[in-house]
Amino acid sequence: MLGLEYSGFTNTMLALEAVNRHLLDYQAVLADVAVENEKQLALRYTQTFLRERLEAMVLASLYGLTGEDGAFYRASLKYDVQDALALTGGVVIYQSGDNIFFERIARNDRVFVELRYNF
């Protein structure tokens, strides 16, 4: 795994992560649940606004070098209403690919809302 983060822009962070997973002693009987070599690339952009009360985040996670095995994308906004109260909303989009996991979840995109209070 290799990861890089850059926060040289005001209130902004960019991140890139790459990983190559290799299963030792891989057997063909595992083909329905795992692959011998799996590459994943993740890109994340985060920026804060309104004196760091609003945070925007976009994440792209690709399986295979170009997403040919599948991918998911997440975008969200988080607003700190008060110090202990935050409201978050966003969307997750799945892309089908050669990986059987992504074939099964490709039509399960979602929209989410979260209200969190910390004591």
N, C-alpha and C positions, 0 to 999 in steps of 0.2 A: 504494500500500500504506500502511496505517495500522496501527500497533501500539501497544498500551498494556500495561504491566506494573505490577502492584501487589504490593508485598511488605510491607505495613504490619502484617500479622498475624504472630505468632510462628511461625517455621519454615514459613511458607506463602507461596507465590507464585501469583498469578492472572495470566493473560495473555489478551489478546484481540487478534486480528489480522484485518484485513479487506483484501481486494485485489480489484480489478477489472482483469482482463486484456483488452486489446483488440488484435486483430490488424489491423494496417493492410493495406490492399490484399487483404482477405479475398475468396476466390473460392469459389463453391458447390462446386467439385470437392473442396475440403478438408472437406466436411461429415462424412465418415466418420472423420476423425482429429482435427478441431479445430472449435471454435466461434468466432464472431467476437467475442462478448463473454462473458466467464466471470467470475462472482463467486464468491469463496470466503471463508468465515468460519471461523476456528479459535479454539477456546477451550481453555485448558490450566490445570489445577490441579495443583500440586505441593506436597507437604508432607513434612517430615522428622520422624522419630521416633527414640527411643532414642539421644539425643545425636548425631543426624545420621548414624547408621549405617544406618537404614532410610529409604528414600525411596519414597513413593507418588506416582504420576503418572497423571492421566486426561486424555486429549486427545480432542476432538471436532473433526473437520474437515468442514465442510458445503460442498457445491458448489451454488450457487444460494442465494438468501437464506434459504431454509428447508430446504435439503437435497434439494430436488426433483430436482436433477441427479445426486444421489448423495452419499455420505458415507462416512467411515470413523471408527471409534472405537477408541481404544487405551487399555488400562489396564495398568499394570505396577507391580511392586514390585522394588526393588533393595536388597540387603543387603550391606554391606561386612563380610565375614567377618574380614578383616585389612586392613591398609593397602593391600596390593597385590592382594588377592583379593576379588572381588565376584561375587555370585550374583543374577541377574535373571530374573524370570519374568513372563509376562503373556498378554494376549489381544488380538487385532486382529479387529474385526468390520466387514465391508463392507456397505453398504446400496445396493441398486440404485437407479437413477434414470434420468432422460432422457439423461444423458451415456453414450455407447456404451461408454466405458472401464469405467464402473461396472456396466453391464449384463453385461459379460464377466467381471468378477471378483467379482460379488455372492455367489457360492457358494464363495468361497475364504477363509473365516474361518480364523484360525489361533491356535494356542497356541504360545508359545515359551519356551525356557529358555536362558539364557546363563551360562557360567562364564568369568570373565575374570581372568587373572593378568597384572599389569604388572610387568615387570622393573625 
